[in-house]
Amino acid sequence: MEPRELFPAVLAQFRARRCLLVLDNLESVLATGPQAGRLREEYADYETFLDVVTSAEHRSQVLIMTGKCRPTCTGTACAC
C-alpha cells in the first residue's frame, strides 16, 4: 500500500476523534539551498500529508516541533 492511500483513513480518524499528532525534529528532513523550507524530495509524501491535514476540516491537532526553537501557543495554534 502506498503512503498516499492511507491519507483518507488518517483523515477519517482525525474527523471522528480528537487526535494529537506530534512531529518532532522535522527540520532533519528539510531541503537546503534553492529548495530551503520544503521537505527533501524523498519525503514528498510527508509534505503532501501535511498539506492534507492542515487544509482539511477535522477535530485534531498537528504539532510540529523542532529543537531549534521553543513554541509559543495561543488557543489551538503553536508556532516558533
C-alpha atoms as one frame of an Amber mdcrd trajectory, in Angstrom:
protein
   0.000   0.000   0.000   1.305   3.416  -0.946   1.500   6.063   1.818  -0.904
   8.348  -0.084  -3.526   5.590   0.042  -3.548   5.929   3.859  -4.337   9.667
   3.889  -8.142   9.231   3.674  -8.117   6.736   6.569  -5.995   9.010   8.748
  -8.176  11.996   7.910 -11.293   9.961   8.756  -9.828   9.222  12.205  -8.898
  12.890  12.649 -12.531  13.764  11.937 -14.042  11.025  14.127 -11.830  11.607
  17.178  -9.739  14.331  18.710  -6.178  13.243  17.979  -2.829  14.858  18.611
  -0.128  14.210  16.045   3.323  15.386  17.158   6.042  15.627  14.521   9.368
  16.259  16.215  12.723  17.052  14.622  11.063  17.795  11.284  13.973  20.046
  10.328  16.038  16.882   9.759  14.071  16.219   6.550  14.126  19.794   5.230
  15.893  20.603   1.992  18.705  23.124   1.750  19.743  25.548  -0.976  17.141
  26.659  -3.531  14.558  24.258  -2.047  15.048  25.530   1.532  11.828  25.485
   3.539  10.460  22.460   1.680  10.913  18.822   2.558  13.582  16.874   0.703
  12.362  15.079  -2.411  12.382  11.626  -0.796   9.903  12.962   1.818   7.363
  14.274  -0.724   4.613  12.081   0.778   5.159  13.751   4.172   4.761  17.156
   2.543   1.551  16.056   0.829   0.261  14.618   4.112   0.981  17.889   5.915
  -0.846  19.810   3.180  -3.849  17.480   3.555  -4.109  17.634   7.360  -3.510
  21.371   7.583  -6.079  22.277   4.913  -8.861  19.792   5.724 -11.508  20.277
   8.394 -11.110  17.906  11.344 -11.165  17.802  15.158  -7.483  17.022  15.682
  -4.289  18.981  16.204  -0.936  18.676  14.459   2.055  19.960  16.402   5.338
  20.351  14.552   8.335  20.593  16.865  11.951  21.416  16.338  14.904  21.608
  18.671  15.751  24.980  17.133  13.100  26.989  18.999  10.589  26.875  21.831
   6.995  27.120  20.554   4.604  29.829  21.681   1.000  28.684  21.846  -2.187
  30.732  21.690  -5.547  28.991  21.616  -5.255  25.949  19.389  -2.174  27.049
  17.435   1.521  26.824  18.274   4.377  28.350  16.314   8.087  29.075  16.581
